[in-house]
Amino acid sequence: MTKLDILYSKWYFRLSSAKRMDMYRKLSSMLRNDFTLMDALDRIWQVESRNGQKPNEPFAIALRAIQANLERGLSFPDSMRGWAPANETLMLSVGDISKLSIALDNVVRVGEGTARITSAMRDAATYPLFLLTLTFIIVIAVGVYLVPPLTEAAGGDMAWRGVAAQLVWVSGMSNQYWPVVVFVALFSFFMVWYSFANWAGRTRYIFDRMPPWSMYKISISVGWMMTLAAMVASGSSIPVAMKALSDNANPYLRRILEQTNRFITNGDNLGRALVNTNSNFPNDEITGDLAIYADMTGFDQNLSKIANDYLDDSVRRMERASALMNGAGIILVSAIIAWVVFGTFEMQDQITLALS
C-alpha cells in the first residue's frame, strides 16, 4: 500500500456513509453473537477483500488499519479516529467494550437519521439551484447571442423603448461584464456555503429564519439531537455529552452549545438553557418540550422520542420547502422566458417602425 492508497481509503471510507452503517450493523450483530471484536473485523475484511484476493480495496485497507490500531492497544473508538467522522467515534467512546454493540446500534440509528435529513435537504436545494443557474444562463445567452444581431440591424441611433430597452441594457451589461457577474455569482455561492458552518453570532440567528440558512439549521440540529439522545441513552450525562459535542462541533454549532452549557452549569435544564441562548435552536416547540421533559424521570427515553419526532417533522418541512422553492423557481424561469420573448417581439416591432 502507498500513502496515496491510504489517503484515498480514508476519503472513501468517510464518504461511504451507507456502507459504513452496514459495517457497523454487521459488527453489532456478531458481537451480540459472542464473536470477539478482532474476529468480527476479520470476517468483514474477508468479505471486503474478496477472501484476500483484493486487499487494496478501500474498506479492506480501513479494516486492516483499525485492526492494527487495536493490536497496538488502542480502544475501538480510538482505532477509528481518522477513518470515521468525529461524531461517530464520539458516540462509540461513551460505552465500554461490553456495550459496544449498543453503541454501534446507536451510531447506525443516528447515521440513518442524519442521512434522511441530508437527503431531504439535498433534494430541497438541488432543483431550485438548477433553475437559478438556468435563469442566469438564459439571461447571459440572450445578452450575448440574441440581442446584438437585432441592435446591429437597427443601427446605432435607435432609441429603444419599454422591454426592448431593458433587453438592450442587459445585452450591454452581459457583453461587458459577464466575467465579473460569473465571478460574483460563484463567490457569493461559496460564501453562503462557507457561512453555514462557520458564521456564528447574534446576526446569524436572524438569517437562520430564512433559506438557505434555515435549512442548514434544521439539518444540523437534527444531527445534534439524535447524537445527544444516543449518548444520553448510553449513560452519558447531559453536561458531559454537551461538552463532548461542543468540542467536536463546527464554529456555528459550538457557539450555541457553549452558551447552552453555561446556562446548564448555572442550574438550568437543557430546554431552558437552549431558550436562554435566544438562538431559537432547534426551534421554540422543541426547546419547550425539552424544558418540560428534562425534569421528569426517563428523560433519556423522552429525549430519543423527541429526537425521532423532530427528524420526521424536519423531513416533512424540507419536502414542503422543496415544493415551494421548486414552484417559485419554475415561475421565475417562466417569467424570464416570457420577458425575453416579449422583449424580442418589441425590438422587432420597433425596428420595423423605424424602417417604414
Solvent accessible surface area in square Angstrom, and as a share of the most:
residue,aa,sasa,rsa
1,M,136,0.61
2,T,81,0.47
3,K,170,0.72
4,L,134,0.67
5,D,47,0.24
6,I,60,0.31
7,L,115,0.57
8,Y,108,0.41
9,S,1,0.01
10,K,64,0.27
11,W,142,0.50
12,Y,72,0.28
13,F,0,0.00
14,R,104,0.38
15,L,115,0.57
16,S,22,0.14
17,S,42,0.27
18,A,84,0.65
19,K,82,0.35
20,R,7,0.02
21,M,6,0.03
22,D,54,0.28
23,M,6,0.03
24,Y,0,0.00
25,R,99,0.36
26,K,75,0.32
27,L,0,0.00
28,S,1,0.00
29,S,45,0.29
30,M,32,0.14
31,L,33,0.17
32,R,137,0.50
33,N,96,0.49
34,D,133,0.69
35,F,59,0.25
36,T,91,0.53
37,L,21,0.11
38,M,66,0.30
39,D,54,0.28
40,A,0,0.00
41,L,0,0.00
42,D,46,0.24
43,R,123,0.45
44,I,6,0.03
45,W,25,0.09
46,Q,63,0.28
47,V,94,0.54
48,E,20,0.09
49,S,0,0.00
50,R,124,0.45
51,N,116,0.60
52,G,30,0.29
53,Q,149,0.66
54,K,108,0.46
55,P,65,0.41
56,N,90,0.46
57,E,61,0.27
58,P,19,0.12
59,F,3,0.01
60,A,0,0.00
61,I,4,0.02
62,A,0,0.00
63,L,0,0.00
64,R,92,0.34
65,A,27,0.21
66,I,0,0.00
67,Q,10,0.05
68,A,39,0.30
69,N,18,0.09
70,L,29,0.14
71,E,129,0.58
72,R,171,0.63
73,G,67,0.64
74,L,78,0.39
75,S,57,0.37
76,F,5,0.02
77,P,14,0.09
78,D,55,0.29
79,S,0,0.00
80,M,0,0.00
81,R,126,0.46
82,G,42,0.41
83,W,11,0.04
84,A,2,0.02
85,P,29,0.18
86,A,49,0.38
87,N,58,0.30
88,E,9,0.04
89,T,2,0.01
90,L,20,0.10
91,M,3,0.01
92,L,1,0.00
93,S,51,0.33
94,V,40,0.23
95,G,22,0.21
96,D,86,0.45
97,I,116,0.59
98,S,91,0.59
99,K,100,0.42
100,L,6,0.03
101,S,16,0.10
102,I,96,0.49
103,A,2,0.02
104,L,0,0.00
105,D,51,0.26
106,N,7,0.04
107,V,0,0.00
108,V,11,0.07
109,R,100,0.37
110,V,3,0.01
111,G,12,0.12
112,E,81,0.36
113,G,3,0.03
114,T,47,0.28
115,A,52,0.41
116,R,111,0.41
117,I,0,0.00
118,T,58,0.34
119,S,38,0.25
120,A,11,0.08
121,M,38,0.17
122,R,138,0.50
123,D,87,0.45
124,A,0,0.00
125,A,43,0.33
126,T,79,0.46
127,Y,88,0.33
128,P,23,0.15
129,L,80,0.40
130,F,112,0.46
131,L,9,0.05
132,L,104,0.52
133,T,66,0.38
134,L,60,0.30
135,T,13,0.07
136,F,62,0.26
137,I,95,0.48
138,I,33,0.17
139,V,37,0.21
140,I,31,0.16
141,A,39,0.31
142,V,12,0.07
143,G,0,0.00
144,V,41,0.24
145,Y,166,0.63
146,L,67,0.33
147,V,0,0.00
148,P,40,0.25
149,P,78,0.49
150,L,32,0.16
151,T,35,0.21
152,E,144,0.65
153,A,71,0.55
154,A,23,0.18
155,G,35,0.34
156,G,87,0.83
157,D,147,0.76
158,M,36,0.16
159,A,77,0.60
160,W,41,0.15
161,R,140,0.51
162,G,50,0.48
163,V,27,0.15
164,A,0,0.00
165,A,36,0.28
166,Q,93,0.41
167,L,0,0.00
168,V,39,0.22
169,W,163,0.57
170,V,22,0.13
171,S,8,0.05
172,G,29,0.28
173,M,75,0.33
174,S,5,0.04
175,N,71,0.37
176,Q,125,0.55
177,Y,99,0.38
178,W,115,0.40
179,P,70,0.44
180,V,85,0.49
181,V,58,0.33
182,V,45,0.26
183,F,133,0.55
184,V,79,0.45
185,A,46,0.35
186,L,117,0.58
187,F,105,0.44
188,S,52,0.34
189,F,113,0.47
190,F,101,0.42
191,M,84,0.38
192,V,45,0.26
193,W,152,0.53
194,Y,104,0.40
195,S,16,0.10
196,F,28,0.12
197,A,29,0.22
198,N,55,0.28
199,W,72,0.25
200,A,37,0.29
201,G,11,0.10
202,R,129,0.47
203,T,72,0.42
204,R,0,0.00
205,Y,18,0.07
206,I,107,0.54
207,F,66,0.28
208,D,4,0.02
209,R,169,0.62
210,M,83,0.37
211,P,81,0.51
212,P,48,0.30
213,W,34,0.12
214,S,22,0.14
215,M,9,0.04
216,Y,31,0.12
217,K,15,0.06
218,I,24,0.12
219,S,18,0.12
220,I,29,0.15
221,S,0,0.00
222,V,1,0.00
223,G,15,0.15
224,W,7,0.02
225,M,0,0.00
226,M,9,0.04
227,T,5,0.03
228,L,0,0.00
229,A,6,0.04
230,A,3,0.02
231,M,2,0.01
232,V,18,0.10
233,A,50,0.38
234,S,20,0.13
235,G,68,0.65
236,S,18,0.12
237,S,56,0.36
238,I,29,0.15
239,P,68,0.43
240,V,96,0.55
241,A,0,0.00
242,M,0,0.00
243,K,114,0.48
244,A,21,0.16
245,L,14,0.07
246,S,2,0.01
247,D,87,0.45
248,N,75,0.39
249,A,13,0.10
250,N,41,0.21
251,P,52,0.33
252,Y,1,0.00
253,L,15,0.08
254,R,83,0.30
255,R,87,0.32
256,I,1,0.00
257,L,0,0.00
258,E,75,0.34
259,Q,18,0.08
260,T,0,0.00
261,N,23,0.12
262,R,143,0.52
263,F,64,0.27
264,I,23,0.12
265,T,116,0.68
266,N,123,0.63
267,G,62,0.60
268,D,36,0.19
269,N,19,0.10
270,L,4,0.02
271,G,0,0.00
272,R,105,0.38
273,A,0,0.00
274,L,1,0.01
275,V,81,0.46
276,N,60,0.31
277,T,2,0.01
278,N,106,0.55
279,S,2,0.01
280,N,39,0.20
281,F,0,0.00
282,P,1,0.01
283,N,19,0.10
284,D,111,0.58
285,E,118,0.53
286,I,13,0.07
287,T,6,0.03
288,G,30,0.29
289,D,45,0.23
290,L,0,0.00
291,A,21,0.16
292,I,103,0.53
293,Y,74,0.28
294,A,24,0.19
295,D,100,0.52
296,M,99,0.44
297,T,134,0.78
298,G,36,0.35
299,F,28,0.12
300,D,52,0.27
301,Q,137,0.61
302,N,36,0.18
303,L,0,0.00
304,S,28,0.18
305,K,128,0.54
306,I,14,0.07
307,A,2,0.01
308,N,59,0.30
309,D,70,0.36
310,Y,4,0.02
311,L,10,0.05
312,D,53,0.27
313,D,41,0.21
314,S,0,0.00
315,V,17,0.09
316,R,122,0.45
317,R,75,0.27
318,M,1,0.00
319,E,102,0.46
320,R,132,0.48
321,A,30,0.23
322,S,15,0.09
323,A,66,0.51
324,L,137,0.68
325,M,48,0.21
326,N,37,0.19
327,G,29,0.28
328,A,60,0.47
329,G,10,0.09
330,I,87,0.44
331,I,124,0.63
332,L,75,0.37
333,V,14,0.08
334,S,60,0.39
335,A,54,0.42
336,I,31,0.16
337,I,81,0.41
338,A,60,0.46
339,W,56,0.20
340,V,15,0.09
341,V,74,0.43
342,F,113,0.47
343,G,0,0.00
344,T,21,0.12
345,F,119,0.49
346,E,40,0.18
347,M,0,0.00
348,Q,82,0.36
349,D,86,0.45
350,Q,13,0.06
351,I,18,0.09
352,T,86,0.50
353,L,121,0.60
354,A,63,0.49
355,L,135,0.67
356,S,120,0.78
